[in-house]
């Protein structure tokens, strides 16, 4: 199964996706629950301050495999 491509996903889009989570799942995040997946760094863009990661399913969040871009500080 191919993952969901989230390479250009911004915070607003991610918030919309997470609206489907149950209150219990959302509260787990607030309680510093650890979520694990295996991933691969696909690209690093120092000029833009971003890194793109492809990860496998995250069962504790009910997320499929996907590729996501993240902003980094340093």
Buried (B, 14 or more C-beta within 10 A) or exposed (E): EEBEEBBEBEEEEEEEBEEEBEEEBEEBEEEEEEEEBEBEEEEEEEEEEBBBBBBBBBEBBEBEBBBBBEEEEE
